[in-house]
């Protein structure tokens, strides 16, 4: 019996890589932080 999982992920695609018969997808996410002046900035990882 074959098993399948479905996911809905909202973000920016970072990288697509074929690994055997599957596809590996990386998603970039933004993390807000305050800089040394107290201003909000976004860091993308």
N, C-alpha and C positions, 0 to 999 in steps of 0.2 A: 504494500500500500504506500502510495506517495503522500508526503505531507507538504503542506504549503502554508506560509505565513505571509500576511499582507500588512505593510506598514505605510503610513502617510507621514512623511517628514517634510517640513517646510524649511527651506534654507537655500543656500547657494551651493551648487555642486562644485566640489574642490577637485576631485580626480576620479576618473573611471579607469579600472584596471581589470582585465580579464584574467581570471585565475581558474584554470581548468575549464569546467563547464559552467562556472558561475561568474558573476560580475561583481567586483568590489567597488563600492561607491563611497567616497568620502564627502562629508558635508561640512562647509565652513560655517562657523557660528560667531556672532559678535558678542563681546563681553564689555559692558560699560564699566568705567572706573573714573575716579577723580584724579586729575593730575596734581602736581605740586602747587599749582595756583588755585586749586579748588574747582576747576572747570571740568565738566564731564567730557570724556573721550571714549571712543570705541576701539577695542582691540579685537581683531579677527584672528581666529585660530582654526 
